[in-house]
Amino acid sequence: MPALALSQPTRRTSCTAALSYYGATLWPIIPGAKNFLGPDVSLLPALALWAAAIVALASVWPIMWSADTRQAIWRAPVGLLLTVIPPLGIIGFASPLAAAGFLFPGCAWCGLLACGVISGSLRVWPRRTGAVLIAAGVIANALHPGDPEPLPGWQGVDTNFGSIAHAPVNPISEYQAAQWIQQFSLTANARVVVFPETVVPTWTAATEAFWQQTLDRLRASGKTILVGARVPITRERPQDGRYDFTVDLVALRGDHSSSFQMARPSDDYGAGFSYDNAVIIRGAETGEFVQRIPVPIAMWNPFHSHSARLTLFAPPVIAIAGERAAVLVCYEQLVTWPVLISLGHRPTILIAVANDHWASETRIPAFQVAAIRAWSRLFGVPAITATNR
């Protein structure tokens, strides 16, 4: 794609080529955003999100375009970098860099670098570079032993809880889901069991108390579970005299859990954000991993009081059962920034959790699977997935 955009005769046609690429690859945003925002929302917001994303990402390439052909050697990698790092990295879907996992499996950062360099040299020496690309890709895949095997004792669990956490509160269905998760956890043979994103819609001190008996049994048997949930953010006491005692319970839980390991930033909670989209770790080990990039607008919305926090520089890995786990929560599987930051910390396992009921009729779940497999192949890190549908 960078070679295609930079090989256009004018800056305007370069922009058109980039818009065509992102428009075609990001079309699932339209039905996905429509489903995520709810049936009462018109198609216009979904179209607006799609248009904003493709315009923002495509804007890089006419800026990188130059009439001097040879400058594509450095302009293409720089353009790719600009679409990966924040702020564009927050919506950095469909990065051509993800192809490195299929072109150069097992080559890690060298494969990623080769992908960036080739994107520019294809513009300057298309035939020679194309031949080198084919030869290198064939050799790398011939030498690759295959996708990394899952770690023994780890199990990802797919669920069919439907619109849990994406629909109005239904205490009965939430109770049934919680009971199913607890029963499955206790009977599973795996040492670490991973469940999807937000299958427990909210995790508070009351939730902890409800789960306590199961957690004690898991701890006694040496098992650990990872469960996706929203965690309310502790706030200061409001000035108008009203007070939410649930917040106090959450704070008390944190105060009295001396072994509570949290993979989250230590800075003060920002006003205007009401929850973290997190993965709760309980049983033989205790902790919490916070999603770094929630879905923009739909979840992370700085203009709305009920919003998830954006924590770009939160800890990217967490220690679980002797492994360095890089957790990628739903949307993070589609953008390159959180993946590369996590892989830069040398994880020994990739954990990909998602709640894809809202995207079940789109290609988004397939894109997530392909992306995780690509990064797993590129760096030789085993991956485990857990998805709710």
C-alpha positions in Angstrom: 0.0 0.0 0.0 2.7 2.6 0.8 4.4 1.9 -2.6 1.0 2.2 -4.3 0.3 5.5 -2.7 3.7 7.0 -3.3 3.9 5.8 -6.9 1.0 8.0 -8.0 1.8 10.9 -10.4 0.4 13.6 -8.2 -0.3 14.3 -4.5 -4.0 14.3 -5.1 -4.0 10.8 -6.7 -1.8 9.6 -3.9 -4.5 10.7 -1.5 -7.1 9.0 -3.6 -5.2 5.7 -3.5 -4.8 5.9 0.3 -8.5 6.7 0.8 -9.4 3.8 -1.4 -7.2 1.4 0.6 -8.5 2.5 4.0 -12.0 2.9 2.8 -12.1 -0.7 1.6 -10.3 -2.2 4.6 -12.2 -0.3 7.3 -15.7 -0.8 5.9 -16.6 -3.2 8.8 -16.5 -0.1 11.0 -19.9 0.9 9.6 -22.0 -2.1 10.6 -19.8 -2.7 13.7 -20.2 0.9 15.0 -23.9 0.8 14.2 -24.3 -2.4 16.3 -22.1 -1.1 19.1 -23.9 2.2 19.4 -27.3 0.5 19.6 -30.5 0.0 17.5 -31.8 3.5 18.5 -28.8 5.2 16.8 -29.0 6.1 13.1 -26.5 5.0 10.5 -25.0 8.5 10.3 -22.7 8.3 13.3 -21.3 5.0 12.0 -20.7 6.5 8.6 -19.1 9.6 10.3 -16.7 7.4 12.4 -15.7 5.4 9.2 -15.1 8.6 7.2 -13.1 10.3 10.0 -10.9 7.2 10.4 -10.1 6.8 6.7 -9.5 10.5 6.2 -7.2 10.7 9.2 -5.1 7.6 8.2 -5.0 8.5 4.5 -3.9 12.0 5.2 -0.4 10.8 6.0 0.4 9.6 2.4 -0.1 12.8 0.4 2.1 14.4 3.0 4.8 11.7 2.4 4.4 11.8 -1.4 7.2 13.3 -3.4 8.0 13.7 -7.1 11.5 12.4 -6.3 11.1 8.7 -6.6 14.1 7.7 -4.6 12.8 9.5 -1.5 10.2 6.8 -1.1 13.0 4.7 0.5 12.6 6.7 3.7 9.2 8.3 3.2 7.3 5.0 3.2 8.7 3.7 6.5 8.1 7.1 8.1 4.5 7.1 6.8 3.9 3.7 8.3 5.4 4.8 11.6 3.1 7.9 11.7 0.0 5.6 11.3 1.2 3.4 14.1 2.3 5.8 16.9 -0.3 8.0 18.7 -2.2 10.1 18.0 -3.1 8.3 14.7 -2.0 5.0 16.4 -5.2 5.1 18.4 -7.1 4.4 15.2 -4.2 2.7 13.4 -6.3 -0.1 11.8 -5.2 -2.2 8.8 -1.5 -1.4 9.1 0.5 -3.1 6.3 3.1 -4.0 8.9 0.8 -6.8 10.1 1.8 -8.6 6.9 5.2 -9.2 8.3 3.9 -12.1 10.4 2.9 -14.0 7.2 5.8 -12.8 5.0 8.6 -13.3 7.6 7.4 -15.6 10.4 9.9 -16.0 13.2 11.9 -13.0 12.2 10.6 -10.7 15.0 11.8 -7.1 14.7 14.0 -7.9 11.7 10.9 -9.0 9.8 9.0 -5.9 10.9 12.0 -3.7 9.7 12.2 -5.6 6.4 8.5 -5.0 5.8 9.0 -1.3 6.3 12.0 -1.1 4.1 10.5 -3.1 1.3 7.4 -0.9 1.3 9.7 2.0 0.1 12.0 0.0 -2.2 9.0 -1.4 -4.0 8.4 2.1 -5.3 12.0 2.7 -6.4 13.0 -0.8 -7.7 9.7 -2.6 -8.1 10.9 -5.7 -10.1 14.1 -6.4 -8.1 12.4 -5.7 -4.8 9.4 -7.9 -5.8 11.8 -10.8 -6.6 13.6 -10.3 -3.4 10.3 -10.2 -1.4 9.1 -13.4 -3.0 12.4 -15.2 -2.4 12.7 -14.0 1.2 9.1 -14.8 2.0 9.4 -18.4 0.6 12.6 -19.1 2.5 11.3 -17.6 5.8 8.1 -19.7 5.5 10.0 -22.8 4.5 12.3 -22.5 7.5 9.5 -21.6 9.9 8.6 -24.6 12.1 4.9 -23.6 12.3 2.7 -21.5 14.6 3.8 -21.6 18.3 2.0 -24.3 20.3 -0.3 -23.2 23.1 1.3 -23.3 26.5 0.4 -26.4 28.5 -2.0 -25.7 31.4 -3.5 -22.6 29.8 -7.0 -22.6 28.3 -9.0 -19.9 26.5 -12.8 -20.3 26.7 -15.2 -19.0 24.1 -18.7 -18.2 25.4 -22.1 -17.5 23.9 -23.5 -15.1 26.4 -24.9 -12.9 23.6 -25.2 -9.1 24.3 -24.0 -9.3 27.9 -22.5 -5.9 28.8 -23.8 -4.5 25.5 -27.5 -4.5 26.4 -29.6 -3.1 29.3 -28.8 -4.7 32.6 -30.4 -8.1 33.0 -29.6 -9.5 36.5 -30.8 -13.0 35.7 -28.7 -13.5 32.6 -25.7 -11.9 34.4 -26.2 -14.3 37.4 -26.5 -17.3 35.1 -23.3 -16.3 33.2 -21.4 -15.8 36.5 -22.5 -19.2 37.7 -21.5 -20.8 34.5 -18.0 -19.2 34.6 -17.5 -20.3 38.2 -18.6 -23.9 37.6 -16.4 -24.1 34.4 -13.4 -22.7 36.3 -13.7 -25.2 39.1 -14.0 -28.3 36.8 -11.5 -27.2 34.1 -8.2 -29.2 34.0 -6.2 -26.1 33.0 -4.1 -24.3 35.6 -4.9 -20.9 34.0 -8.4 -20.3 32.4 -9.1 -17.2 30.3 -12.6 -15.9 29.8 -13.7 -13.2 27.3 -13.9 -9.4 27.7 -16.7 -8.0 30.0 -18.5 -11.4 30.5 -18.8 -10.0 34.1 -20.3 -6.5 33.2 -19.1 -4.8 36.4 -16.6 -5.9 39.1 -17.0 -4.3 42.5 -16.5 -5.3 46.1 -19.9 -6.8 46.0 -18.9 -8.9 43.0 -15.8 -10.0 44.8 -17.9 -11.1 47.8 -20.3 -13.0 45.6 -17.4 -14.9 44.0 -15.4 -15.4 47.2 -16.3 -19.0 47.8 -15.3 -19.9 44.2 -12.1 -17.9 44.4 -11.1 -19.6 47.7 -11.6 -23.0 46.0 -9.6 -21.9 43.0 -6.8 -20.6 45.2 -6.7 -23.9 47.2 -6.5 -25.9 43.9 -3.7 -23.7 42.5 -5.9 -22.4 39.6 -6.0 -18.9 38.2 -8.8 -17.3 36.1 -8.8 -14.2 34.0 -12.2 -12.6 33.5 -13.1 -9.5 31.6 -15.1 -6.8 33.5 -15.6 -3.1 33.9 -14.1 -1.7 37.1 -15.5 1.6 38.4 -12.9 4.3 39.0 -12.6 5.6 42.5 -13.6 9.3 42.8 -13.4 11.9 45.4 -16.5 12.7 47.6 -18.7 15.1 45.7 -19.5 18.5 47.1 -23.3 18.3 46.9 -23.6 15.8 49.7 -24.5 12.7 47.6 -22.2 9.8 47.9 -21.8 6.4 46.1 -20.9 3.8 48.8 -20.0 1.3 46.0 -16.9 3.4 45.4 -16.0 3.1 49.1 -16.3 -0.7 48.8 -14.0 -0.7 45.8 -11.5 1.5 47.7 -11.7 -0.8 50.7 -11.0 -3.8 48.6 -7.8 -2.1 47.3 -6.8 -1.0 50.8 -7.1 -4.5 52.3 -5.6 -6.6 49.4 -1.9 -6.4 50.2 -1.2 -9.0 47.4 -3.3 -7.1 44.9 -0.9 -6.7 41.9 -2.3 -4.2 39.4 -1.0 -3.7 35.9 -2.3 -0.1 35.7 -0.7 3.4 36.0 -0.2 4.8 39.4 -1.2 8.4 38.5 -4.3 10.0 39.8 -7.6 9.0 38.2 -8.7 11.7 35.7 -12.0 13.4 36.3 -14.6 12.6 33.6 -13.8 8.9 33.3 -16.0 6.4 35.2 -14.5 3.0 34.6 -11.6 0.9 33.3 -12.2 -1.9 30.9 -10.1 -4.6 32.6 -9.2 -8.2 32.9 -9.6 -9.4 36.5 -7.1 -12.0 37.7 -8.2 -14.1 40.6 -7.5 -17.5 42.3 -3.9 -18.6 42.9 -2.8 -15.2 41.7 -4.5 -11.8 42.1 -4.2 -8.8 39.8 -5.8 -6.6 37.3 -4.9 -5.7 33.7 -6.4 -2.5 32.3 -7.2 -2.1 28.6 -4.9 0.7 27.2 -7.0 1.8 24.2 -10.7 1.4 24.6 -12.9 1.9 21.4 -12.7 5.6 20.6 -16.0 7.5 21.0 -18.0 4.3 21.8 -16.0 3.6 25.0 -13.3 6.2 25.4 -15.1 9.5 24.9 -13.4 12.5 26.6 -16.6 14.5 26.0 -18.9 12.2 27.9 -19.1 11.7 31.7 -19.6 7.9 31.4 -16.4 6.8 29.6 -13.6 4.4 29.8 -10.1 5.7 30.4 -7.4 5.9 27.8 -4.2 4.7 29.4 -1.7 4.6 26.5 1.3 4.0 28.7 -0.1 1.5 31.2 2.1 -1.5 31.9 1.9 -3.7 28.8 2.6 -7.1 30.4 1.8 -8.8 33.7 3.2 -11.9 35.4 0.8 -14.8 35.6 1.8 -18.4 36.6 5.4 -17.8 35.9 4.8 -16.3 32.4 5.0 -12.8 31.1 1.6 -12.2 29.6 0.7 -9.5 27.1 -3.0 -9.0 27.2 -4.8 -7.5 24.2 -8.4 -6.5 24.9 -10.7 -6.6 21.9 -10.1 -3.3 20.0 -6.4 -3.4 20.8 -6.0 -6.5 18.6 -6.9 -4.4 15.5 -4.4 -1.5 16.1 -0.6 -1.9 16.0 0.6 0.4 18.8 -0.4 -1.7 21.8 0.7 -4.9 20.1 4.2 -3.6 19.4 4.6 -2.0 22.9 3.6 -5.3 24.4 6.0 -7.3 22.2 8.8 -4.9 23.1 8.6 -6.2 26.7 9.4 -9.8 25.6 6.2 -11.6 26.6 6.1 -15.3 26.7 2.3 -15.5 25.9 -0.2 -13.4 24.0 -3.7 -13.3 25.6 -6.4 -11.9 23.3 -9.9 -11.5 24.8 -12.9 -10.0 23.1 -16.6 -9.5 23.4 -17.7 -9.7 19.8 -21.4 -10.2 20.0 -21.9 -6.7 18.5 -19.6 -7.6 15.6 -20.9 -11.1 15.0 -22.3 -10.2 11.5 -19.1 -8.4 10.4 -15.6 -9.4 9.4 -14.2 -7.8 12.6 -13.8 -11.1 14.5 -12.0 -12.7 11.6 -9.7 -9.6 11.4 -8.8 -10.0 15.1 -8.0 -13.7 14.7 -5.8 -13.0 11.6 -4.0 -10.1 13.4 -3.2 -12.1 16.5 -2.0 -15.1 14.4 0.3 -12.7 12.4 1.9 -11.2 15.5 2.2 -14.6 17.1 4.0 -16.0 14.0 6.3 -13.0 13.6 7.6 -13.1 17.2 7.2 -16.8 17.9 5.0 -16.1 20.9 2.1 -18.6 21.6 -1.3 -17.0 21.7 -4.5 -17.9 23.5 -7.9 -16.4 22.6 -11.2 -16.1 24.4 -14.2 -14.5 22.7 -17.9 -14.0 23.6 -20.4 -14.2 20.8 
